[in-house]
Amino acid sequence: MKHGFHLPSSTQSRIVLLVLSFGLIATLGLSVMLTSAQTFGSNWTGSYYNNTSFSGTPALTRLDAQINFNFGAGSPFTGTINPDNFSATWASSQTFTAGTYRFTAIADDGVRVQIDGQTVIDSLVATGGTQTLTADVILTEGVHAIRVDYVEFTNAALVQFYWSSVSTTPSATEGPTATPAPTGLPAIAPGSLTATVIRAGVLNTRNAPSLGGIKVGEVLKGQTYAVVGRNENATWFLLQLGGYQAWAWGYYLYINSNEFNAPVVSGLSAVGLPAGVTDTGVLAVTNAGLRLRAEANIGSAQIGRVDWGSFVPVVGRTRAGDWYQIVWKGTVGWVVSGYLDIRQGDLNNVPVR
C-alpha cells in the first residue's frame, strides 16, 4: 500500500490550467512591456533600388507600416528587386515629446539614419553579418523628419529601426564651469560666443559640418573654445583651435549664448586646400565609396580611396560633366561625378579641365 497525499484529477487539472494561465499572462505582460518600450513609427515611404548607391529611379516605391524586415537570402520582392546588391530608403515625419531618445538600427549589411537632415548613425558598409547601432538624440517637442538608408550587398538581408525614450523631461542645462582653453589657442575676448564640451570625454572635430567630414582633431570634456561660425541650422559649430579651425557637432556642446548669433559660414571653411588649388566654393558629398584616379578615365591609376559619405571640395570638372576633380585628404584627383551630390556652391564656377 502506497502512502501519500493525492489530489482529485479534476483539482489537478484546475491547478495546471491556473499555472498555464499565469504563465501566459506573464508572457503577454512581457510582450506588452517590450512593445511599449520600442516605437517603430508609422507611414514610412519606402523606395527600393536595384543598386547599392540609391541612384536612379526606384524600382519600387510603397508605403511601409514600419521598418522591420528580415528578407533572408532571397529577393525582398520577387521579380522586382534583386536578391543581392540592392538598397532602400524610408522617410517619414514623426511626432515627439521633448526629451532624449535612443534610436536603434539593426542591419545586415549597412544602415544610415538622419534626423532633420542630420546624420546620427552612419555605417553603410558590407559587414558580413548583423550590426546593431544606437544614437542618443535630444529632440524638441513637435514633428521631426526621419530618413533611414539601407544597403544590402550579399547573402542574408535584414533591417530594423526603432526608438525608445531615455528621458521625456530634458534636464536643464545650466552653464558648466568653463575650463580655460588649452594653451596655444588665442585668448577668448570677453563676451564672445563660446562652446564647452559637455557630453563627450573626447569629441572629434571635422573638416566639414557632418559626421562624414574628415577627422582633423579632438577636443576634451570641460574645455571651452571660441565659436567662429555655424551651419544654417545651428547644429554644427566651427571652433577656433590651435592654429586652425574645425567643426564640432552641437549636441555635445554647451553654447554660452544664442547659438544663432554665430555667423553662417561655408562648409569649406575647415577643409584646407593644397597650395596652388583654387577654392571654387563647391562642396559635394559622396554617396558611395569611390576610387580616386590620377586622370578622368577608368583606366587611369588609382591614387586614393574616398569613403562613403565624405565631404569633398570640387575644384575641376570635365566638359561632359561625367568626372569631377576633387581634393581628398590633401590629394587632388578625379572621381565619377554620378556618385557625388552637390551640397554647396554653383558648378558653373568650377573650371573645365
PyMOL commands that set and color helices and strands:
alter all, ss='L'
color gray80, all
select helices_A, chain A and resi 9-37+250-252+259-261+337-339+347-349
alter helices_A, ss='H'
color red, helices_A
select strands_A, chain A and resi 44-49+60-64+68-72+86-96+99-108+110-115+118-123+131-139+142-152+157-167+194-197+202-206+215-220+224-230+236-240+245-249+253-255+283-286+290-293+302-306+311-317+323-328+331-336+340-344
alter strands_A, ss='S'
color yellow, strands_A
deselect
rebuild
show_as cartoon
